[in-house]
Amino acid sequence: MLQTGLREGKNKSAVLKHCIPFVFLLAPFASVAAADRIDVPRRWVTQAVEETCPVTDFGGFQAQMALEGSWFIDETRMPDSRSPVRINVRLALPNGDELELERRQAGTQLRQFRVSYFEAVNNRHRPLLMAIADGSCKIQSGRVLRGEGDIWRFLDHLDDDLVNVKWSETLQAPWPEGEDSGGIRVALVDSGLVYDLDLFRDRLARDADGRPLGYDYWDLDPYPYDGDTSRGPFLPIRHGTAVASILVREAPNAELVPYRYPRPDMDRMGDLIERAARDGVRILAMPLGSRRAGDWRTFARAIERHDLLALVSAGNDGRDIDADPVYPATLELTNVLTVTSADEFGRLATGSNWGATSVDLMLPAENLEAIDFRGASIMASGSSYAVPRLAALAVRILEGEPELTAAELKSRILARAVRSPYERSGVLSVGWIPDPLAD
C-alpha cells in the first residue's frame, strides 16, 4: 500500500522474476550522458563525494569546510540529533546551484552516501543529477534527469563514472491511440500507470473523441504516468502499474481510468472523486492510505454524494488498525470496502494489517505474478494486491448485473465471504473470499 502520509511507500515484496529485453528501450538509448549539460554538475558531485563522504563527524558546517567554495544552508537529522540514521545537508554553490548530501548509517557506520545536484532555474532549484556511493565512499552508480523545458521525460541510470548510461526509464509519455471498448470503468487511484505498455493500450477508457480518461492530481496535468516521487525525484516508486496488471488479467473486459493520487495536497481527493463520477467510473481501486484522517476529509464528503464503490487496502504494517488507524480504511463510509491479504489457506499474511471492525475481507494476495513498469514479470504480495483482485471480482459481477447500485454490489461481494478455518478471532469484520476468480 502506498503511504501518502509517509516519505516512502510500503508495499510488500515485489521481487524481480525475470526481465525481458525491451525494458532497455523505454527511452531513446544513449550510451553516454550529455557532457555539455552535466559536466559541471558531475565535477561538483564527484568532488562532494570525495571530500565530504569520508568526514567522520559529518554535519553541515563540516561539509562546508570540506567542500571548498560551498556555503552551508541547512541540516536535518532523522530520527533525532543524538542517534540519527540519516543526515541531510544542503549546500549552496558559487553559481547559484545547490547540493544535497545524504548520509545513511547504522549507528555510526556509513551504509550509503548520496549527493544530488539541483540547478537554479527561474528562481527555483530543480533536480538534475545524483551520485550514489557505498559505505567506503566509492561511487557505484548515478542518475540524471532529462527532458524538454520543465518536464522531465526520462531518468537515465548511469554507471559509476557518471558518464555511461546503463539504461533509461520513462517518466512521462503521450497517451497511446486506441478505442473505447465499452467495459465497466474502474478508477485506479495510485502512483499512476505506465499506460503506454502494450498490456494497457486497449484497456483505457476513452471519451467520445478517443482521448483516454484519467488525470495526474499530483502534478495537475492530463498524464498520470506511474511514479511516486515522495522519496525523491531520482528514486520514483512504481506501484500502480503492477497493481493494474493484476486487475486487467482477472477482469479482461474492464476499462481503466488512472488517477495519480494528490500527494502534495490530499484535499484534491474530493476533486478526484467528482471527476471519477463524471468519467462514468463504477469502482475505485485504491491501494493507498495514510495515518492522517485529515488527508481524507474531502474524499469522504465527495464519495458519499455518488454511487461509487471504493475498494481500499488495509496496509502492510502488521498492526491492528482498529487500535492504530489507517485512513481511508478505517473511515465509517457505507460505500467503502477494506481488504487485506491472506495466503492460499486463509491465514492472515505476515505483515498484513487487520481489524475486527475496520477490515471487511481477506483475499489471497501473496506471491502473485504481476507486470511492473518495465514490462517485466515480478512476484508481488500484500494488501495492495488484494485490491485489484477484489476490483476484478466487482467488475465481473457488474458485467452480469450492470444495473446494481454501489450498495447492492457491496452486498453481492460480502455474500461471497466465508469464515476461514485458519482465521484467528479479531481479524476481520466479515470473512475471506477463498477464490475471487470463482464466479
Solvent accessible surface area in square Angstrom, and as a share of the most:
residue,aa,sasa,rsa
1,M,0,0.00
2,L,0,0.00
3,Q,4,0.02
4,T,1,0.00
5,G,17,0.16
6,L,62,0.31
7,R,99,0.36
8,E,78,0.35
9,G,14,0.13
10,K,100,0.42
11,N,44,0.23
12,K,44,0.19
13,S,61,0.39
14,A,49,0.38
15,V,96,0.55
16,L,83,0.41
17,K,109,0.46
18,H,94,0.42
19,C,64,0.38
20,I,48,0.24
21,P,117,0.74
22,F,94,0.39
23,V,6,0.03
24,F,100,0.42
25,L,132,0.66
26,L,37,0.18
27,A,5,0.04
28,P,91,0.57
29,F,117,0.49
30,A,39,0.30
31,S,67,0.43
32,V,77,0.44
33,A,6,0.05
34,A,52,0.40
35,A,58,0.45
36,D,137,0.71
37,R,80,0.29
38,I,0,0.00
39,D,53,0.28
40,V,63,0.36
41,P,10,0.06
42,R,30,0.11
43,R,140,0.51
44,W,43,0.15
45,V,0,0.00
46,T,43,0.25
47,Q,66,0.29
48,A,0,0.00
49,V,3,0.01
50,E,108,0.49
51,E,79,0.35
52,T,0,0.00
53,C,1,0.01
54,P,80,0.50
55,V,35,0.20
56,T,125,0.73
57,D,100,0.52
58,F,5,0.02
59,G,2,0.02
60,G,0,0.00
61,F,134,0.56
62,Q,68,0.30
63,A,0,0.00
64,Q,49,0.22
65,M,157,0.70
66,A,32,0.25
67,L,0,0.00
68,E,145,0.65
69,G,35,0.34
70,S,7,0.05
71,W,139,0.49
72,F,52,0.22
73,I,63,0.32
74,D,56,0.29
75,E,61,0.27
76,T,65,0.38
77,R,69,0.25
78,M,60,0.27
79,P,98,0.62
80,D,64,0.33
81,S,80,0.52
82,R,226,0.82
83,S,71,0.46
84,P,13,0.08
85,V,77,0.44
86,R,42,0.15
87,I,6,0.03
88,N,19,0.10
89,V,0,0.00
90,R,83,0.30
91,L,0,0.00
92,A,26,0.20
93,L,5,0.02
94,P,81,0.51
95,N,83,0.43
96,G,39,0.37
97,D,17,0.09
98,E,22,0.10
99,L,1,0.00
100,E,47,0.21
101,L,0,0.00
102,E,10,0.05
103,R,18,0.06
104,R,61,0.22
105,Q,23,0.10
106,A,47,0.37
107,G,57,0.55
108,T,128,0.74
109,Q,108,0.48
110,L,19,0.10
111,R,139,0.51
112,Q,51,0.23
113,F,0,0.00
114,R,29,0.11
115,V,0,0.00
116,S,7,0.05
117,Y,2,0.01
118,F,38,0.16
119,E,34,0.15
120,A,51,0.39
121,V,35,0.20
122,N,118,0.60
123,N,167,0.86
124,R,106,0.39
125,H,71,0.32
126,R,41,0.15
127,P,23,0.14
128,L,2,0.01
129,L,0,0.00
130,M,12,0.05
131,A,0,0.00
132,I,19,0.10
133,A,1,0.01
134,D,43,0.22
135,G,37,0.35
136,S,88,0.57
137,C,32,0.19
138,K,119,0.50
139,I,24,0.12
140,Q,82,0.37
141,S,27,0.17
142,G,1,0.01
143,R,51,0.19
144,V,1,0.00
145,L,2,0.01
146,R,52,0.19
147,G,36,0.35
148,E,104,0.47
149,G,64,0.62
150,D,88,0.46
151,I,83,0.42
152,W,45,0.16
153,R,63,0.23
154,F,33,0.14
155,L,0,0.00
156,D,3,0.02
157,H,16,0.07
158,L,0,0.00
159,D,53,0.27
160,D,65,0.33
161,D,62,0.32
162,L,2,0.01
163,V,45,0.26
164,N,64,0.33
165,V,7,0.04
166,K,94,0.40
167,W,46,0.16
168,S,1,0.01
169,E,7,0.03
170,T,9,0.05
171,L,36,0.18
172,Q,23,0.10
173,A,10,0.08
174,P,104,0.66
175,W,44,0.15
176,P,11,0.07
177,E,161,0.72
178,G,30,0.29
179,E,144,0.65
180,D,55,0.29
181,S,78,0.50
182,G,63,0.60
183,G,21,0.20
184,I,25,0.12
185,R,52,0.19
186,V,0,0.00
187,A,0,0.00
188,L,0,0.00
189,V,0,0.00
190,D,0,0.00
191,S,0,0.00
192,G,1,0.01
193,L,0,0.00
194,V,2,0.01
195,Y,0,0.00
196,D,38,0.20
197,L,15,0.07
198,D,120,0.62
199,L,59,0.29
200,F,0,0.00
201,R,92,0.33
202,D,99,0.51
203,R,61,0.22
204,L,1,0.01
205,A,0,0.00
206,R,5,0.02
207,D,46,0.24
208,A,113,0.88
209,D,106,0.55
210,G,30,0.28
211,R,147,0.54
212,P,18,0.11
213,L,26,0.13
214,G,11,0.10
215,Y,40,0.15
216,D,2,0.01
217,Y,11,0.04
218,W,31,0.11
219,D,84,0.43
220,L,92,0.46
221,D,36,0.19
222,P,69,0.44
223,Y,81,0.31
224,P,0,0.00
225,Y,8,0.03
226,D,2,0.01
227,G,7,0.06
228,D,2,0.01
229,T,48,0.28
230,S,25,0.16
231,R,72,0.26
232,G,17,0.16
233,P,45,0.29
234,F,2,0.01
235,L,18,0.09
236,P,11,0.07
237,I,17,0.09
238,R,34,0.12
239,H,1,0.00
240,G,0,0.00
241,T,1,0.00
242,A,4,0.03
243,V,0,0.00
244,A,0,0.00
245,S,3,0.02
246,I,0,0.00
247,L,0,0.00
248,V,0,0.00
249,R,117,0.43
250,E,14,0.06
251,A,1,0.01
252,P,76,0.47
253,N,97,0.50
254,A,2,0.01
255,E,1,0.00
256,L,0,0.00
257,V,0,0.00
258,P,0,0.00
259,Y,0,0.00
260,R,13,0.05
261,Y,0,0.00
262,P,0,0.00
263,R,60,0.22
264,P,79,0.50
265,D,59,0.31
266,M,13,0.06
267,D,55,0.29
268,R,49,0.18
269,M,0,0.00
270,G,9,0.08
271,D,86,0.45
272,L,0,0.00
273,I,0,0.00
274,E,44,0.20
275,R,67,0.24
276,A,0,0.00
277,A,30,0.23
278,R,170,0.62
279,D,20,0.11
280,G,39,0.38
281,V,5,0.03
282,R,60,0.22
283,I,0,0.00
284,L,0,0.00
285,A,0,0.00
286,M,0,0.00
287,P,0,0.00
288,L,0,0.00
289,G,0,0.00
290,S,0,0.00
291,R,120,0.44
292,R,118,0.43
293,A,49,0.38
294,G,40,0.39
295,D,14,0.07
296,W,1,0.00
297,R,132,0.48
298,T,20,0.12
299,F,0,0.00
300,A,21,0.16
301,R,140,0.51
302,A,1,0.00
303,I,0,0.00
304,E,102,0.46
305,R,152,0.56
306,H,54,0.24
307,D,82,0.42
308,L,5,0.03
309,L,0,0.00
310,A,0,0.00
311,L,0,0.00
312,V,0,0.00
313,S,0,0.00
314,A,0,0.00
315,G,0,0.00
316,N,15,0.08
317,D,39,0.20
318,G,35,0.33
319,R,28,0.10
320,D,45,0.23
321,I,0,0.00
322,D,54,0.28
323,A,86,0.67
324,D,54,0.28
325,P,46,0.29
326,V,0,0.00
327,Y,39,0.15
328,P,1,0.00
329,A,4,0.03
330,T,28,0.16
331,L,43,0.21
332,E,169,0.76
333,L,21,0.11
334,T,109,0.63
335,N,15,0.08
336,V,9,0.05
337,L,0,0.00
338,T,3,0.01
339,V,0,0.00
340,T,0,0.00
341,S,0,0.00
342,A,0,0.00
343,D,31,0.16
344,E,121,0.54
345,F,119,0.50
346,G,0,0.00
347,R,107,0.39
348,L,33,0.16
349,A,8,0.06
350,T,129,0.75
351,G,30,0.29
352,S,1,0.01
353,N,0,0.00
354,W,54,0.19
355,G,0,0.00
356,A,45,0.35
357,T,106,0.61
358,S,19,0.12
359,V,0,0.00
360,D,23,0.12
361,L,0,0.00
362,M,1,0.00
363,L,0,0.00
364,P,1,0.01
365,A,0,0.00
366,E,38,0.17
367,N,107,0.55
368,L,19,0.09
369,E,76,0.34
370,A,0,0.00
371,I,46,0.24
372,D,11,0.06
373,F,31,0.13
374,R,40,0.14
375,G,9,0.09
376,A,0,0.00
377,S,7,0.04
378,I,8,0.04
379,M,56,0.25
380,A,0,0.00
381,S,5,0.03
382,G,0,0.00
383,S,0,0.00
384,S,0,0.00
385,Y,2,0.01
386,A,0,0.00
387,V,0,0.00
388,P,0,0.00
389,R,20,0.07
390,L,0,0.00
391,A,0,0.00
392,A,0,0.00
393,L,0,0.00
394,A,0,0.00
395,V,0,0.00
396,R,40,0.15
397,I,13,0.07
398,L,0,0.00
399,E,75,0.34
400,G,62,0.60
401,E,56,0.25
402,P,78,0.49
403,E,127,0.57
404,L,6,0.03
405,T,59,0.34
406,A,7,0.06
407,A,69,0.53
408,E,76,0.34
409,L,2,0.01
410,K,39,0.17
411,S,65,0.42
412,R,97,0.36
413,I,0,0.00
414,L,45,0.22
415,A,86,0.66
416,R,83,0.30
417,A,19,0.15
418,V,77,0.44
419,R,157,0.57
420,S,2,0.01
421,P,119,0.75
422,Y,120,0.46
423,E,19,0.09
424,R,126,0.46
425,S,97,0.63
426,G,41,0.39
427,V,2,0.01
428,L,18,0.09
429,S,56,0.36
430,V,66,0.38
431,G,0,0.00
432,W,15,0.05
433,I,5,0.02
434,P,58,0.36
435,D,70,0.36
436,P,1,0.01
437,L,87,0.43
438,A,61,0.47
439,D,117,0.61
